[in-house]
């Protein structure tokens, strides 16, 4: 699942090393348009629904954080 998430985020922003970056939101690396694209792709790929209440920096600061969010929503 992590590899698929890396693929999704890499398609949105191929210029970022998502495998190592830990402050995607806090450092302003991803903007709101990036997040909307990533959420749409995650919703489609994993058949989940990321709600507005999940739109917190800690859920999108790293691929590991995104993975944890997806796993929570799939459970």
Buried (B, 14 or more C-beta within 10 A) or exposed (E): EEEBBBEBBBEBBEEBEBEEBEEBBEEEBBEEEBBEBBBEBBBEBBEBEBEEEBBEEEBBBBBEBBBEBBEEBEE
